[in-house]
Amino acid sequence: MQILDKKESKLLGRTDVKVLFADKAGEISRRDAVKEVAQSMKVEENRIALLKLSSGSGSRDVRGTFRVYDSEGDLTKVSPPYLKTRLMTKEEREAAKAAKKKAEQAAAQAKQQAAGKKK
């Protein structure tokens, strides 16, 4: 792994990093890419948002764009939630979706009960 570009944004509490994974086309997953960047920059994986992984036509190299945040709180405040969802496995994604649906149903039920008590 080779870091091509590194830009620090103190206002947003993050560092934008562009990385080259040599000869990794078809071999590296999103999670593995995040792990490698975390190890290289000596930060926790939950502070890294993967924006893009791409390989050019006819090339074995993979280029990645990452955002490394100062804290996990900064990541949740600034970055869109779908970036975190991308790194989940299928099972984790389904569990999160089911939990969200259950929470929405509970909120709707509580709203109905509150409306019923007002009448």
MMTF fields as JSON, N, C-alpha, C and O atoms, coordinates in Angstrom:
{
  "mmtfVersion": "1.0.0",
  "mmtfProducer": "UNKNOWN",
  "numBonds": 475,
  "numAtoms": 476,
  "numGroups": 119,
  "numChains": 1,
  "numModels": 1,
  "chainsPerModel": [1],
  "groupsPerChain": [119],
  "chainIdList": ["A"],
  "bondAtomList": [4, 2, 8, 6, 12, 10, 16, 14, 20, 18, 24, 22, 28, 26, 32, 30, 36, 34, 40, 38, 44, 42, 48, 46, 52, 50, 56, 54, 60, 58, 64, 62, 68, 66, 72, 70, 76, 74, 80, 78, 84, 82, 88, 86, 92, 90, 96, 94, 100, 98, 104, 102, 108, 106, 112, 110, 116, 114, 120, 118, 124, 122, 128, 126, 132, 130, 136, 134, 140, 138, 144, 142, 148, 146, 152, 150, 156, 154, 160, 158, 164, 162, 168, 166, 172, 170, 176, 174, 180, 178, 184, 182, 188, 186, 192, 190, 196, 194, 200, 198, 204, 202, 208, 206, 212, 210, 216, 214, 220, 218, 224, 222, 228, 226, 232, 230, 236, 234, 240, 238, 244, 242, 248, 246, 252, 250, 256, 254, 260, 258, 264, 262, 268, 266, 272, 270, 276, 274, 280, 278, 284, 282, 288, 286, 292, 290, 296, 294, 300, 298, 304, 302, 308, 306, 312, 310, 316, 314, 320, 318, 324, 322, 328, 326, 332, 330, 336, 334, 340, 338, 344, 342, 348, 346, 352, 350, 356, 354, 360, 358, 364, 362, 368, 366, 372, 370, 376, 374, 380, 378, 384, 382, 388, 386, 392, 390, 396, 394, 400, 398, 404, 402, 408, 406, 412, 410, 416, 414, 420, 418, 424, 422, 428, 426, 432, 430, 436, 434, 440, 438, 444, 442, 448, 446, 452, 450, 456, 454, 460, 458, 464, 462, 468, 466, 472, 470],
  "bondOrderList": [1, 1, 1, 1, 1, 1, 1, 1, 1, 1, 1, 1, 1, 1, 1, 1, 1, 1, 1, 1, 1, 1, 1, 1, 1, 1, 1, 1, 1, 1, 1, 1, 1, 1, 1, 1, 1, 1, 1, 1, 1, 1, 1, 1, 1, 1, 1, 1, 1, 1, 1, 1, 1, 1, 1, 1, 1, 1, 1, 1, 1, 1, 1, 1, 1, 1, 1, 1, 1, 1, 1, 1, 1, 1, 1, 1, 1, 1, 1, 1, 1, 1, 1, 1, 1, 1, 1, 1, 1, 1, 1, 1, 1, 1, 1, 1, 1, 1, 1, 1, 1, 1, 1, 1, 1, 1, 1, 1, 1, 1, 1, 1, 1, 1, 1, 1, 1, 1],
  "groupList": [{"groupName": "MET", "atomNameList": ["N", "CA", "C", "O"], "elementList": ["N", "C", "C", "O"], "formalChargeList": [0, 0, 0, 0], "bondAtomList": [1, 0, 2, 1, 3, 2], "bondOrderList": [1, 1, 2], "singleLetterCode": "M", "chemCompType": "L-PEPTIDE LINKING"}, {"groupName": "GLN", "atomNameList": ["N", "CA", "C", "O"], "elementList": ["N", "C", "C", "O"], "formalChargeList": [0, 0, 0, 0], "bondAtomList": [1, 0, 2, 1, 3, 2], "bondOrderList": [1, 1, 2], "singleLetterCode": "Q", "chemCompType": "L-PEPTIDE LINKING"}, {"groupName": "ILE", "atomNameList": ["N", "CA", "C", "O"], "elementList": ["N", "C", "C", "O"], "formalChargeList": [0, 0, 0, 0], "bondAtomList": [1, 0, 2, 1, 3, 2], "bondOrderList": [1, 1, 2], "singleLetterCode": "I", "chemCompType": "L-PEPTIDE LINKING"}, {"groupName": "LEU", "atomNameList": ["N", "CA", "C", "O"], "elementList": ["N", "C", "C", "O"], "formalChargeList": [0, 0, 0, 0], "bondAtomList": [1, 0, 2, 1, 3, 2], "bondOrderList": [1, 1, 2], "singleLetterCode": "L", "chemCompType": "L-PEPTIDE LINKING"}, {"groupName": "ASP", "atomNameList": ["N", "CA", "C", "O"], "elementList": ["N", "C", "C", "O"], "formalChargeList": [0, 0, 0, 0], "bondAtomList": [1, 0, 2, 1, 3, 2], "bondOrderList": [1, 1, 2], "singleLetterCode": "D", "chemCompType": "L-PEPTIDE LINKING"}, {"groupName": "LYS", "atomNameList": ["N", "CA", "C", "O"], "elementList": ["N", "C", "C", "O"], "formalChargeList": [0, 0, 0, 0], "bondAtomList": [1, 0, 2, 1, 3, 2], "bondOrderList": [1, 1, 2], "singleLetterCode": "K", "chemCompType": "L-PEPTIDE LINKING"}, {"groupName": "GLU", "atomNameList": ["N", "CA", "C", "O"], "elementList": ["N", "C", "C", "O"], "formalChargeList": [0, 0, 0, 0], "bondAtomList": [1, 0, 2, 1, 3, 2], "bondOrderList": [1, 1, 2], "singleLetterCode": "E", "chemCompType": "L-PEPTIDE LINKING"}, {"groupName": "SER", "atomNameList": ["N", "CA", "C", "O"], "elementList": ["N", "C", "C", "O"], "formalChargeList": [0, 0, 0, 0], "bondAtomList": [1, 0, 2, 1, 3, 2], "bondOrderList": [1, 1, 2], "singleLetterCode": "S", "chemCompType": "L-PEPTIDE LINKING"}, {"groupName": "GLY", "atomNameList": ["N", "CA", "C", "O"], "elementList": ["N", "C", "C", "O"], "formalChargeList": [0, 0, 0, 0], "bondAtomList": [1, 0, 2, 1, 3, 2], "bondOrderList": [1, 1, 2], "singleLetterCode": "G", "chemCompType": "PEPTIDE LINKING"}, {"groupName": "ARG", "atomNameList": ["N", "CA", "C", "O"], "elementList": ["N", "C", "C", "O"], "formalChargeList": [0, 0, 0, 0], "bondAtomList": [1, 0, 2, 1, 3, 2], "bondOrderList": [1, 1, 2], "singleLetterCode": "R", "chemCompType": "L-PEPTIDE LINKING"}, {"groupName": "THR", "atomNameList": ["N", "CA", "C", "O"], "elementList": ["N", "C", "C", "O"], "formalChargeList": [0, 0, 0, 0], "bondAtomList": [1, 0, 2, 1, 3, 2], "bondOrderList": [1, 1, 2], "singleLetterCode": "T", "chemCompType": "L-PEPTIDE LINKING"}, {"groupName": "VAL", "atomNameList": ["N", "CA", "C", "O"], "elementList": ["N", "C", "C", "O"], "formalChargeList": [0, 0, 0, 0], "bondAtomList": [1, 0, 2, 1, 3, 2], "bondOrderList": [1, 1, 2], "singleLetterCode": "V", "chemCompType": "L-PEPTIDE LINKING"}, {"groupName": "PHE", "atomNameList": ["N", "CA", "C", "O"], "elementList": ["N", "C", "C", "O"], "formalChargeList": [0, 0, 0, 0], "bondAtomList": [1, 0, 2, 1, 3, 2], "bondOrderList": [1, 1, 2], "singleLetterCode": "F", "chemCompType": "L-PEPTIDE LINKING"}, {"groupName": "ALA", "atomNameList": ["N", "CA", "C", "O"], "elementList": ["N", "C", "C", "O"], "formalChargeList": [0, 0, 0, 0], "bondAtomList": [1, 0, 2, 1, 3, 2], "bondOrderList": [1, 1, 2], "singleLetterCode": "A", "chemCompType": "L-PEPTIDE LINKING"}, {"groupName": "ASN", "atomNameList": ["N", "CA", "C", "O"], "elementList": ["N", "C", "C", "O"], "formalChargeList": [0, 0, 0, 0], "bondAtomList": [1, 0, 2, 1, 3, 2], "bondOrderList": [1, 1, 2], "singleLetterCode": "N", "chemCompType": "L-PEPTIDE LINKING"}, {"groupName": "TYR", "atomNameList": ["N", "CA", "C", "O"], "elementList": ["N", "C", "C", "O"], "formalChargeList": [0, 0, 0, 0], "bondAtomList": [1, 0, 2, 1, 3, 2], "bondOrderList": [1, 1, 2], "singleLetterCode": "Y", "chemCompType": "L-PEPTIDE LINKING"}, {"groupName": "PRO", "atomNameList": ["N", "CA", "C", "O"], "elementList": ["N", "C", "C", "O"], "formalChargeList": [0, 0, 0, 0], "bondAtomList": [1, 0, 2, 1, 3, 2], "bondOrderList": [1, 1, 2], "singleLetterCode": "P", "chemCompType": "L-PEPTIDE LINKING"}],
  "groupTypeList": [0, 1, 2, 3, 4, 5, 5, 6, 7, 5, 3, 3, 8, 9, 10, 4, 11, 5, 11, 3, 12, 13, 4, 5, 13, 8, 6, 2, 7, 9, 9, 4, 13, 11, 5, 6, 11, 13, 1, 7, 0, 5, 11, 6, 6, 14, 9, 2, 13, 3, 3, 5, 3, 7, 7, 8, 7, 8, 7, 9, 4, 11, 9, 8, 10, 12, 9, 11, 15, 4, 7, 6, 8, 4, 3, 10, 5, 11, 7, 16, 16, 15, 3, 5, 10, 9, 3, 0, 10, 5, 6, 6, 9, 6, 13, 13, 5, 13, 13, 5, 5, 5, 13, 6, 1, 13, 13, 13, 1, 13, 5, 1, 1, 13, 13, 8, 5, 5, 5],
  "groupIdList": [1, 2, 3, 4, 5, 6, 7, 8, 9, 10, 11, 12, 13, 14, 15, 16, 17, 18, 19, 20, 21, 22, 23, 24, 25, 26, 27, 28, 29, 30, 31, 32, 33, 34, 35, 36, 37, 38, 39, 40, 41, 42, 43, 44, 45, 46, 47, 48, 49, 50, 51, 52, 53, 54, 55, 56, 57, 58, 59, 60, 61, 62, 63, 64, 65, 66, 67, 68, 69, 70, 71, 72, 73, 74, 75, 76, 77, 78, 79, 80, 81, 82, 83, 84, 85, 86, 87, 88, 89, 90, 91, 92, 93, 94, 95, 96, 97, 98, 99, 100, 101, 102, 103, 104, 105, 106, 107, 108, 109, 110, 111, 112, 113, 114, 115, 116, 117, 118, 119],
  "secStructList": [7, 3, 3, 3, 3, 3, 3, 3, 3, 6, 6, 6, 6, 3, 3, 3, 3, 3, 3, 3, 3, 6, 6, 7, 6, 6, 6, 7, 7, 2, 2, 2, 2, 2, 2, 2, 2, 2, 2, 2, 2, 6, 7, 7, 4, 4, 4, 3, 3, 3, 3, 3, 3, 3, 7, 7, 6, 6, 7, 7, 7, 3, 3, 3, 3, 3, 3, 3, 3, 1, 1, 2, 2, 2, 2, 2, 2, 2, 1, 7, 6, 2, 2, 2, 2, 2, 6, 1, 7, 2, 2, 2, 2, 2, 2, 2, 2, 2, 2, 2, 2, 2, 2, 2, 2, 2, 2, 2, 2, 2, 2, 2, 2, 2, 2, 2, 2, 2, 7],
  "xCoordList": [0.834, 0.0, 0.88, 1.865, 0.496, 1.264, 0.306, -0.703, 0.616, -0.204, 0.222, 1.378, -0.732, -0.435, -0.625, 0.16, -1.674, -1.99, -2.632, -3.383, -2.325, -2.847, -3.138, -2.23, -4.414, -4.809, -5.542, -6.473, -5.126, -5.749, -6.77, -6.499, -7.937, -8.998, -9.337, -10.137, -8.726, -8.907, -10.322, -10.829, -10.97, -12.324, -13.303, -14.164, -13.165, -14.049, -13.494, -14.176, -12.285, -11.692, -11.377, -11.626, -10.824, -10.518, -9.306, -8.848, -8.804, -7.711, -8.173, -8.582, -8.11, -8.457, -7.206, -6.149, -7.341, -6.187, -6.502, -7.556, -5.568, -5.67, -4.563, -3.399, -4.952, -4.052, -3.994, -4.969, -2.838, -2.659, -2.349, -1.39, -3.173, -2.93, -2.39, -3.153, -1.099, -0.464, -0.817, -0.75, -1.189, -1.501, -2.564, -2.445, -3.597, -4.642, -6.013, -7.0, -6.104, -7.397, -8.063, -7.454, -9.293, -10.037, -9.697, -10.334, -8.711, -8.281, -8.615, -8.7, -8.804, -8.994, -10.459, -11.08, -10.991, -12.368, -12.369, -11.32, -13.543, -13.662, -13.15, -12.406, -13.554, -13.126, -11.623, -11.007, -11.028, -9.575, -8.845, -7.812, -9.388, -8.78, -8.811, -7.829, -9.931, -10.051, -9.07, -8.445, -8.937, -8.001, -6.569, -5.819, -6.194, -4.829, -4.548, -3.476, -5.503, -5.33, -5.264, -4.464, -6.097, -6.086, -4.733, -4.198, -4.184, -2.879, -1.779, -0.881, -1.849, -0.83, -0.826, 0.232, -2.031, -2.136, -2.228, -2.296, -2.229, -2.275, -3.506, -3.391, -4.685, -5.959, -6.918, -6.64, -8.056, -9.065, -9.85, -9.998, -10.348, -11.111, -12.414, -12.879, -13.02, -14.307, -14.188, -15.199, -12.982, -12.77, -12.483, -12.149, -12.614, -12.285, -13.535, -14.297, -13.727, -14.827, -14.225, -13.378, -14.67, -14.212, -15.145, -16.348, -14.604, -15.414, -15.43, -16.478, -14.257, -14.181, -13.018, -11.923, -13.275, -12.233, -12.415, -13.502, -11.366, -11.508, -10.199, -9.11, -10.348, -9.172, -9.429, -10.551, -8.398, -8.537, -8.553, -8.16, -8.999, -9.049, -7.631, -6.782, -7.388, -6.086, -5.029, -3.85, -5.432, -4.469, -4.77, -5.932, -3.758, -3.941, -3.95, -4.148, -3.736, -3.679, -5.076, -5.93, -5.289, -6.55, -6.256, -5.345, -7.035, -6.897, -8.08, -9.218, -7.797, -8.842, -8.812, -7.749, -9.999, -10.133, -10.792, -11.871, -10.142, -10.603, -10.652, -9.972, -11.465, -11.461, -11.196, -11.922, -10.153, -9.778, -10.147, -9.577, -11.098, -11.602, -10.84, -10.275, -10.836, -10.154, -10.835, -10.175, -12.165, -12.901, -14.094, -14.486, -14.662, -15.819, -17.021, -17.875, -17.088, -18.167, -18.138, -19.184, -16.941, -16.808, -17.306, -17.957, -17.002, -17.433, -18.954, -19.516, -19.629, -21.085, -21.746, -22.827, -21.1, -21.659, -21.549, -22.495, -20.415, -20.11, -20.433, -20.978, -20.114, -20.268, -21.677, -22.326, -22.149, -23.472, -23.501, -22.492, -24.636, -24.725, -24.484, -24.068, -24.732, -24.571, -23.111, -22.844, -22.168, -20.753, -20.428, -19.614, -21.066, -20.853, -21.562, -21.062, -22.726, -23.505, -22.762, -22.876, -22.012, -21.265, -20.278, -20.01, -19.745, -18.715, -19.289, -18.538, -20.61, -21.233, -21.365, -21.452, -21.379, -21.661, -23.165, -23.923, -23.592, -25.011, -25.835, -26.91, -25.331, -26.045, -26.155, -27.21, -25.061, -25.076, -26.053, -26.769, -26.078, -26.974, -28.431, -29.251, -28.756, -30.126, -30.524, -31.659, -29.608, -29.896, -30.14, -31.046, -29.354, -29.53, -30.862, -31.557, -31.198, -32.464, -33.654, -34.626, -33.579, -34.648, -34.776, -35.887, -33.651, -33.683, -34.306, -35.072, -33.981, -34.546, -36.059, -36.819, -36.482, -37.909, -38.665, -39.764, -38.069, -38.698, -38.829, -39.852, -37.799, -37.829, -38.899, -39.593, -39.038, -40.056, -41.464, -42.354, -41.665, -42.97, -43.307, -44.45, -42.328, -42.553, -42.897, -43.756, -42.251, -42.525, -43.921, -44.631, -44.317, -45.649, -46.727, -47.77, -46.462, -47.417, -47.554, -48.663, -46.457, -46.489, -47.235, -47.947, -47.079, -47.766, -49.274, -50.061, -49.677, -51.098, -51.704, -52.81, -50.978, -51.465, -51.59, -52.546, -50.665, -50.707, -51.884, -52.541, -52.164, -53.283, -54.622, -55.593, -54.647, -55.859, -56.169, -57.343, -55.176, -55.373, -55.852, -56.522, -55.537, -55.946, -57.442, -58.059, -58.036, -59.468, -60.325, -61.55],
  "yCoordList": [-1.177, 0.0, 1.242, 1.331, 2.194, 3.429, 4.617, 4.662, 5.573, 6.772, 7.76, 8.18, 8.132, 9.028, 10.496, 11.357, 10.771, 12.152, 12.178, 11.277, 13.218, 13.337, 14.812, 15.642, 15.136, 16.516, 16.571, 15.802, 17.469, 17.6, 18.731, 19.817, 18.469, 19.456, 19.606, 18.844, 20.589, 20.766, 21.187, 20.822, 21.949, 22.419, 21.248, 21.256, 20.248, 19.081, 17.96, 16.957, 18.104, 17.085, 15.797, 14.706, 15.929, 14.728, 14.948, 16.072, 13.833, 13.841, 13.047, 11.892, 13.661, 12.968, 12.275, 12.892, 10.981, 10.182, 9.453, 8.833, 9.539, 8.763, 7.717, 8.03, 6.46, 5.326, 4.486, 4.394, 3.877, 2.945, 1.564, 1.39, 0.587, -0.808, -1.482, -1.769, -1.735, -2.303, -3.782, -4.552, -4.163, -5.558, -6.209, -7.383, -5.451, -5.996, -6.039, -6.355, -5.735, -5.721, -7.089, -8.106, -7.114, -8.352, -9.146, -10.163, -8.71, -9.451, -8.745, -9.387, -7.44, -6.687, -6.283, -5.791, -6.498, -6.105, -4.732, -4.218, -4.153, -2.842, -2.909, -2.036, -3.946, -4.096, -4.24, -3.639, -5.045, -5.229, -3.922, -3.633, -3.137, -1.849, -0.915, -0.231, -0.889, -0.043, -0.513, 0.306, -1.836, -2.381, -1.968, -1.582, -2.051, -1.678, -0.2, 0.157, 0.649, 2.092, 2.368, 3.193, 1.685, 1.867, 1.471, 2.172, 0.36, -0.076, 0.892, 1.196, 1.367, 2.276, 3.618, 4.179, 4.122, 5.434, 5.327, 6.338, 4.093, 3.82, 4.454, 5.176, 4.162, 4.608, 3.421, 2.379, 3.579, 2.521, 2.514, 3.548, 1.342, 1.194, 1.974, 2.411, 2.161, 2.844, 4.355, 5.056, 4.865, 6.286, 6.549, 7.671, 5.501, 5.625, 5.428, 4.48, 6.355, 6.244, 6.002, 6.766, 4.942, 4.614, 5.298, 5.037, 6.165, 6.845, 6.091, 5.95, 5.607, 5.018, 4.034, 4.287, 2.923, 1.963, 1.714, 1.34, 1.917, 1.705, 1.235, 1.527, 0.49, 0.07, 0.443, 0.326, 0.886, 1.279, 0.074, -1.024, 0.28, -0.786, -1.227, -0.401, -2.52, -3.06, -2.911, -3.154, -2.519, -2.31, -3.242, -3.566, -3.671, -4.522, -3.693, -4.229, -2.383, -1.507, -1.019, -0.813, -0.84, -0.32, 0.984, 1.066, 1.998, 3.293, 3.476, 3.159, 3.987, 4.196, 5.607, 6.211, 6.127, 7.438, 7.223, 6.639, 7.696, 7.487, 8.811, 9.77, 8.849, 9.967, 9.401, 8.53, 9.901, 9.461, 10.58, 11.669, 10.314, 11.329, 11.309, 10.29, 12.459, 12.582, 11.745, 11.245, 11.593, 10.764, 10.129, 10.566, 9.11, 8.447, 9.388, 9.304, 10.278, 11.265, 12.202, 12.55, 12.609, 13.461, 12.733, 13.329, 11.456, 10.666, 10.623, 10.814, 10.378, 10.272, 11.631, 11.698, 12.722, 14.065, 14.508, 15.076, 14.256, 14.847, 13.935, 14.402, 12.661, 11.787, 11.2, 11.003, 10.921, 10.323, 8.885, 8.184, 8.437, 7.104, 5.949, 4.873, 6.138, 5.032, 4.593, 3.459, 5.471, 5.083, 3.992, 3.108, 4.059, 3.027, 1.723, 0.628, 1.861, 0.7, -0.097, -1.322, 0.57, -0.102, -1.137, -2.139, -0.898, -1.78, -2.971, -3.848, -3.015, -4.112, -5.356, -5.262, -6.52, -7.752, -7.821, -7.023, -8.755, -8.886, -9.133, -8.555, -9.992, -10.312, -9.082, -8.82, -8.339, -7.135, -6.107, -5.449, -5.973, -5.011, -5.375, -4.505, -6.681, -7.134, -6.944, -6.559, -7.209, -7.021, -5.545, -5.22, -4.661, -3.224, -2.748, -1.924, -3.282, -2.927, -3.388, -2.65, -4.601, -5.137, -4.331, -4.065, -3.944, -3.147, -1.78, -1.277, -1.183, 0.125, 0.019, 0.879, -1.051, -1.258, -1.464, -0.94, -2.224, -2.475, -1.178, -0.946, -0.331, 0.952, 1.865, 2.565, 1.863, 2.688, 2.217, 3.037, 0.9, 0.361, 0.727, 1.073, 0.653, 1.01, 2.487, 2.854, 3.323, 4.763, 5.062, 5.902, 4.384, 4.579, 4.115, 4.754, 3.002, 2.479, 3.437, 3.669, 3.987, 4.949, 6.208, 6.799, 6.62, 7.808, 7.564, 8.449, 6.347, 6.0, 6.001, 6.504, 5.437, 5.399, 6.795, 7.075, 7.671, 9.05, 9.787, 10.579, 9.541, 10.179, 9.66, 10.408, 8.385, 7.788, 8.332, 8.446, 8.667, 9.202, 10.645, 11.082, 11.397, 12.789, 12.907, 13.881, 11.926, 11.996, 11.681, 11.699],
  "zCoordList": [0.0, 0.0, 0.0, 0.732, -0.841, -0.966, -0.868, -1.573, -0.001, 0.134, -0.947, -0.994, -1.827, -2.93, -2.543, -2.94, -1.765, -1.41, -0.029, 0.345, 0.707, 2.067, 2.33, 2.304, 2.585, 2.854, 4.185, 4.421, 5.038, 6.35, 6.337, 5.825, 6.9, 7.008, 8.493, 9.035, 9.136, 10.581, 10.932, 11.992, 10.058, 10.316, 10.459, 11.339, 9.594, 9.634, 10.495, 10.708, 10.99, 11.852, 11.129, 11.642, 9.925, 9.156, 8.265, 8.057, 7.747, 6.784, 5.567, 5.696, 4.39, 3.15, 2.629, 2.494, 2.339, 1.932, 0.625, 0.483, -0.325, -1.565, -1.53, -1.279, -1.789, -1.601, -2.869, -3.615, -3.1, -4.213, -3.644, -2.892, -4.012, -3.655, -4.913, -5.836, -4.958, -6.158, -6.314, -5.356, -7.52, -7.884, -6.99, -6.64, -6.622, -5.748, -6.417, -5.753, -7.699, -8.384, -8.274, -8.605, -7.817, -7.663, -6.421, -6.15, -5.661, -4.476, -3.169, -2.122, -3.219, -1.982, -1.836, -2.778, -0.648, -0.376, 0.288, 0.677, 0.411, 1.061, 2.5, 2.947, 3.208, 4.607, 4.736, 5.616, 3.847, 3.876, 3.588, 4.191, 2.661, 2.334, 3.544, 3.83, 4.246, 5.44, 6.518, 7.191, 6.679, 7.674, 7.364, 8.261, 6.087, 5.704, 5.962, 6.451, 5.636, 5.872, 7.371, 7.814, 8.154, 9.612, 10.196, 11.054, 9.738, 10.225, 9.809, 10.595, 8.59, 8.076, 8.816, 9.102, 9.119, 9.775, 11.297, 11.997, 11.799, 13.234, 13.907, 14.897, 13.337, 13.897, 13.926, 13.333, 14.622, 14.675, 13.369, 12.717, 12.994, 11.754, 11.771, 10.718, 12.949, 13.024, 12.812, 12.85, 12.591, 12.315, 10.844, 10.463, 10.007, 8.589, 7.74, 7.931, 6.792, 5.836, 4.453, 3.991, 3.806, 2.451, 1.462, 1.461, 0.629, -0.368, -1.694, -2.324, -2.114, -3.445, -3.548, -3.045, -4.2, -4.586, -6.072, -6.511, -6.846, -8.284, -8.89, -8.396, -9.986, -10.756, -12.2, -12.692, -12.868, -14.263, -15.179, -14.785, -16.372, -17.357, -17.721, -18.057, -17.651, -18.007, -16.937, -17.192, -15.748, -14.669, -13.508, -13.263, -12.8, -11.623, -10.34, -9.249, -10.477, -9.311, -8.935, -9.797, -7.646, -7.128, -6.414, -5.59, -6.738, -6.065, -5.134, -5.48, -3.956, -2.968, -2.417, -2.273, -2.11, -1.48, -0.129, -0.039, 0.912, 2.285, 3.024, 2.658, 4.068, 5.002, 6.384, 6.862, 7.017, 8.356, 9.321, 9.259, 10.211, 11.136, 12.456, 12.851, 13.128, 14.415, 15.495, 16.406, 15.39, 16.351, 15.645, 14.563, 16.251, 15.666, 15.664, 14.781, 16.644, 16.703, 15.506, 14.957, 15.102, 13.919, 12.679, 11.821, 12.587, 11.446, 11.37, 10.291, 12.48, 12.456, 12.216, 11.631, 12.668, 12.457, 11.006, 10.459, 10.381, 9.087, 7.91, 6.91, 8.002, 6.832, 6.755, 7.783, 5.539, 5.372, 5.889, 5.808, 6.414, 7.024, 6.052, 6.482, 4.769, 3.827, 3.702, 3.305, 4.033, 3.955, 4.97, 4.703, 6.13, 7.146, 6.749, 7.009, 6.121, 5.693, 4.624, 4.583, 3.767, 2.705, 3.234, 2.571, 4.415, 4.959, 5.716, 6.146, 5.886, 6.628, 5.744, 4.52, 6.397, 5.67, 5.425, 5.977, 4.612, 4.285, 5.547, 5.714, 6.435, 7.668, 8.578, 9.155, 8.697, 9.537, 8.986, 9.741, 7.657, 7.012, 7.265, 7.555, 7.152, 7.386, 8.845, 9.129, 9.773, 11.197, 11.511, 12.279, 10.934, 11.156, 10.577, 11.172, 9.411, 8.767, 9.614, 9.772, 10.155, 11.007, 12.299, 12.757, 12.883, 14.115, 13.855, 14.677, 12.72, 12.374, 12.17, 12.616, 11.49, 11.233, 12.547, 12.73, 13.447, 14.754, 15.546, 16.19, 15.503, 16.207, 15.616, 16.354, 14.29, 13.633, 14.009, 14.228, 14.082, 14.463, 15.904, 16.205, 16.79, 18.192, 18.317, 19.118, 17.551, 17.59, 17.055, 17.609, 15.99, 15.422, 16.402, 16.543, 17.071, 18.047, 19.227, 19.708, 19.692, 20.795, 20.385, 21.197, 19.14, 18.633, 18.582, 18.917, 18.156, 18.104, 19.502, 19.702, 20.474, 21.847, 22.415, 23.138, 22.114, 22.608, 21.985, 22.662, 20.704, 20.022, 20.594, 20.707, 20.943, 21.515, 22.9, 23.253, 23.686, 25.033, 24.995, 25.931, 23.954, 23.856, 23.623, 24.053, 22.945, 22.617, 23.767, 23.647]
}
